[in-house]
Amino acid sequence: MAIKLPPHSLFLLLVLLLSAAWMPPKASAQLRTCSVELDPSGCTVQDCVAKCASQFNGVGECAHQEYVNNFHCVCLYACL
């Protein structure tokens, strides 16, 4: 003899099973983003991007220094 469940119970059971199946696997190590200042005296976008990519395999950005009128090169890269 089969057990008969109401339709709303079947729907909730289906949602629970699908949500468990679609959960991404947990990563063993969390990646963090680190930053380093490459050139404090000035920044050109092309040089900053190239230097950061070659030295750290990261993304270089020209950032504005607070209370100073120039930009500096900051490199953002993945670190453990």
C-alpha positions as CSV (number, residue, x, y, z in Angstrom):
1,M,0.0,0.0,0.0
2,A,1.5,3.4,-1.1
3,I,1.5,6.4,1.2
4,K,-0.5,9.3,-0.3
5,L,0.9,12.8,0.5
6,P,-0.9,16.1,-0.1
7,P,0.3,18.1,-3.2
8,H,1.9,20.9,-1.1
9,S,4.0,18.3,0.9
10,L,5.2,16.8,-2.4
11,F,6.2,20.3,-3.6
12,L,8.1,21.1,-0.4
13,L,9.9,17.7,-0.6
14,L,10.9,18.4,-4.2
15,V,12.2,21.9,-3.4
16,L,14.3,20.4,-0.5
17,L,15.8,17.7,-2.7
18,L,16.6,20.1,-5.5
19,S,18.1,22.7,-3.3
20,A,20.4,20.0,-1.7
21,A,21.4,18.8,-5.2
22,W,22.3,22.3,-6.5
23,M,24.4,23.3,-3.5
24,P,28.0,24.1,-4.7
25,P,30.8,22.1,-3.1
26,K,32.7,23.7,-0.3
27,A,36.2,24.9,-1.1
28,S,38.9,23.6,1.2
29,A,40.8,26.9,1.2
30,Q,39.3,30.4,1.1
31,L,40.9,32.8,-1.3
32,R,41.6,36.2,0.0
33,T,42.5,39.3,-1.9
34,C,45.8,41.0,-1.0
35,S,47.1,44.3,-2.1
36,V,50.5,45.8,-2.5
37,E,51.5,49.3,-3.5
38,L,53.8,49.1,-6.5
39,D,54.6,52.8,-7.3
40,P,53.8,55.4,-4.6
41,S,55.1,58.4,-6.7
42,G,52.7,58.2,-9.7
43,C,50.6,56.0,-11.8
44,T,49.9,55.3,-15.5
45,V,47.2,52.8,-16.1
46,Q,49.1,50.8,-18.7
47,D,52.3,50.5,-16.6
48,C,50.4,49.6,-13.5
49,V,48.3,46.9,-15.1
50,A,51.3,45.4,-16.8
51,K,53.6,45.4,-13.7
52,C,50.9,43.9,-11.5
53,A,50.1,41.2,-14.0
54,S,53.7,40.2,-14.5
55,Q,54.8,40.3,-10.8
56,F,51.7,39.1,-9.0
57,N,49.3,37.7,-11.7
58,G,46.9,40.3,-10.4
59,V,44.9,43.4,-11.4
60,G,46.6,46.8,-11.2
61,E,44.7,50.0,-10.4
62,C,45.6,53.7,-10.1
63,A,44.3,54.8,-6.8
64,H,44.1,58.3,-5.3
65,Q,45.9,59.0,-2.2
66,E,44.0,60.9,0.5
67,Y,45.3,64.5,1.0
68,V,47.7,64.1,-1.9
69,N,47.2,65.3,-5.4
70,N,48.7,62.3,-7.2
71,F,47.8,58.7,-7.9
72,H,49.7,55.5,-6.9
73,C,49.7,52.0,-8.4
74,V,48.0,49.4,-6.3
75,C,48.1,45.7,-7.2
76,L,45.2,43.4,-6.1
77,Y,46.0,39.6,-6.2
78,A,44.7,36.3,-4.8
79,C,46.6,35.1,-1.7
80,L,46.0,32.3,0.7
